[in-house]
């Protein structure tokens, strides 16, 4: 009589390992994927990681909202405004351009918004919008790509007149929130 070595447990473990190896081989053959667990992407140097970490520490999504030290000088001559539907021949001839309808009727050429914050996480922007809703202000969240990152801006408005936006900005300031006035050209 011949002695057997091992037993049920050893046969089960060996069978599982052989089955897994066969399944991996079939999966690689079918999908034509390179061998897993091999990193073919070039590694970043520690200096690159440190420079990226420094940039991330100093990055501020609200930086464009900060007041500038000196306002930019006004342009020497504004470019001519072309009314939609105007004859192209008249445009090329250099004929005088009629004033825009918004300036002729006394309506300001801009709409105004009060930006309460810009956040890198949508959840933070939603929380800010909820705080504004508790104060009776309707805010909108707009998503924008800035410096390679998505920024969620929380804005109240739009307002037709600058005085209305200033009043909301003062109200926010009285309640301890900082809001920046944003001016947008009318289409």
Phi and psi in degrees as a GROMACS rama.xvg file:
@    title "Ramachandran Plot"
@    xaxis  label "Phi"
@    yaxis  label "Psi"
@TYPE xy
-97.4084  135.576  UNK-2
-83.6216  138.159  UNK-3
-99.024  144.985  UNK-4
-108.106  153.858  UNK-5
83.873  -148.217  UNK-6
174.044  -161.424  UNK-7
-61.7427  -45.5602  UNK-8
-62.6471  -43.3771  UNK-9
-66.3528  -40.9894  UNK-10
-63.5824  -38.1236  UNK-11
-65.1897  -45.4186  UNK-12
-64.566  -46.3164  UNK-13
-63.5259  -41.5268  UNK-14
-62.8446  -41.5591  UNK-15
-63.5263  -43.8213  UNK-16
-64.6756  -42.5095  UNK-17
-64.4593  -42.0674  UNK-18
-62.7769  -42.3583  UNK-19
-64.8364  -40.9178  UNK-20
-64.0656  -42.3039  UNK-21
-64.4724  -41.9736  UNK-22
-62.8077  -41.4489  UNK-23
-64.2444  -42.8834  UNK-24
-62.3158  -43.3583  UNK-25
-65.2274  -42.876  UNK-26
-62.4757  -41.559  UNK-27
-68.0736  -38.1371  UNK-28
-66.4563  -42.2014  UNK-29
-69.8099  -45.609  UNK-30
-87.7729  -9.07458  UNK-31
54.7406  37.8789  UNK-32
-90.2736  142.956  UNK-33
-63.5849  165.176  UNK-34
-58.9582  130.582  UNK-35
-70.953  168.794  UNK-36
67.3961  18.7889  UNK-37
-116.102  119.329  UNK-38
-90.9425  108.746  UNK-39
-100.874  -0.382028  UNK-40
-83.5468  133.11  UNK-41
-65.3184  138.674  UNK-42
-78.2427  147.615  UNK-43
-79.8216  148.265  UNK-44
-80.0561  157.49  UNK-45
-60.2751  -30.9805  UNK-46
-65.3054  -40.5068  UNK-47
-65.4385  -41.2885  UNK-48
-63.6167  -40.9661  UNK-49
-67.2816  -41.0036  UNK-50
-64.1856  -40.0007  UNK-51
-64.9815  -41.0729  UNK-52
-63.9609  -39.6333  UNK-53
-63.2916  -44.4349  UNK-54
-61.2608  -39.3764  UNK-55
-69.8571  -31.9165  UNK-56
-66.8783  -39.7103  UNK-57
-89.6897  -6.63374  UNK-58
-72.2183  131.302  UNK-59
-129.296  114.938  UNK-60
-67.8665  -16.8349  UNK-61
-93.0719  3.57529  UNK-62
-56.8796  -41.1708  UNK-63
-65.8995  -15.5401  UNK-64
-86.8277  -14.4479  UNK-65
-65.2121  143.854  UNK-66
-66.1015  144.366  UNK-67
-86.0551  154.25  UNK-68
-68.4081  -40.5542  UNK-69
-135.601  134.378  UNK-70
-68.809  147.556  UNK-71
-67.6004  148.728  UNK-72
-66.5008  145.84  UNK-73
-67.7786  150.211  UNK-74
-66.7773  150.868  UNK-75
-63.2443  -48.925  UNK-76
-141.259  127.908  UNK-77
-68.7901  146.483  UNK-78
-67.4203  149.633  UNK-79
-66.2439  142.185  UNK-80
-92.0005  129.47  UNK-81
-102.931  121.47  UNK-82
-71.9753  140.694  UNK-83
-66.2573  141.935  UNK-84
83.6064  6.51532  UNK-85
-77.3866  150.813  UNK-86
-64.5753  125.933  UNK-87
-61.0989  -32.6796  UNK-88
-64.4499  -37.8857  UNK-89
-67.0942  -34.6169  UNK-90
-65.7182  -44.8596  UNK-91
-70.7137  -26.9457  UNK-92
-76.3261  -14.2786  UNK-93
83.9572  20.4164  UNK-94
-63.7464  150.87  UNK-95
-61.5874  145.77  UNK-96
-93.6074  130.5  UNK-97
-67.6738  151.453  UNK-98
-63.3485  151.206  UNK-99
-65.4445  152.475  UNK-100
-64.0918  -34.5148  UNK-101
-67.8538  -35.3967  UNK-102
-78.6239  -27.5903  UNK-103
-72.1909  -31.8056  UNK-104
-92.0537  -2.89932  UNK-105
88.4297  2.94847  UNK-106
-80.5657  138.044  UNK-107
-64.6172  145.759  UNK-108
-77.3093  1.3949  UNK-109
-125.68  156.888  UNK-110
-109.993  156.729  UNK-111
-123.404  143.574  UNK-112
-130.205  154.676  UNK-113
-113.759  113.555  UNK-114
-90.4553  122.478  UNK-115
-92.1098  -22.9473  UNK-116
178.954  165.471  UNK-117
-133.61  128.843  UNK-118
-128.371  150.568  UNK-119
-85.9148  -18.259  UNK-120
-112.706  134.37  UNK-121
-64.2212  -32.6873  UNK-122
-63.1148  -38.359  UNK-123
-65.2889  -40.3378  UNK-124
-65.6248  -40.0298  UNK-125
-64.1736  -38.0782  UNK-126
-64.0278  -40.8723  UNK-127
-65.9195  -40.5972  UNK-128
-63.7259  -37.64  UNK-129
-65.245  -39.126  UNK-130
-61.6456  -41.3765  UNK-131
-67.2008  -36.5639  UNK-132
-64.8097  -35.0811  UNK-133
-65.091  -23.5656  UNK-134
-95.226  4.16373  UNK-135
87.4372  14.2898  UNK-136
-108.002  135.817  UNK-137
-93.7122  119.878  UNK-138
-116.688  155.051  UNK-139
-120.264  151.243  UNK-140
-110.454  125.538  UNK-141
-117.27  140.872  UNK-142
-101.015  133.808  UNK-143
-144.46  145.494  UNK-144
-89.2839  124.24  UNK-145
-141.403  121.06  UNK-146
55.382  38.854  UNK-147
79.3575  7.32644  UNK-148
-127.218  153.3  UNK-149
-86.4407  129.579  UNK-150
-120.298  133.875  UNK-151
-104.325  113.231  UNK-152
-97.3249  133.38  UNK-153
-104.414  118.233  UNK-154
-131.286  143.697  UNK-155
-107.16  133.908  UNK-156
130.543  -166.928  UNK-157
-85.6185  157.169  UNK-158
-118.535  141.746  UNK-159
-75.2665  -32.3565  UNK-160
-121.934  148.444  UNK-161
-63.6802  -33.9963  UNK-162
-61.7214  -37.7134  UNK-163
-64.3647  -44.6282  UNK-164
-65.5382  -39.1364  UNK-165
-62.441  -38.793  UNK-166
-64.1227  -41.8852  UNK-167
-66.7152  -39.3734  UNK-168
-62.3545  -41.632  UNK-169
-66.7476  -38.4059  UNK-170
-62.5521  -43.268  UNK-171
-63.7898  -40.3974  UNK-172
-63.397  -38.6803  UNK-173
-65.6343  -27.43  UNK-174
-94.8907  8.95196  UNK-175
88.3868  14.9869  UNK-176
-111.476  143.772  UNK-177
-98.1146  125.271  UNK-178
-125.847  140.036  UNK-179
-108.846  137.957  UNK-180
-78.2578  130.649  UNK-181
-120.291  127.952  UNK-182
-107.542  129.641  UNK-183
-123.595  130.007  UNK-184
-64.8928  134.128  UNK-185
-69.0024  146.206  UNK-186
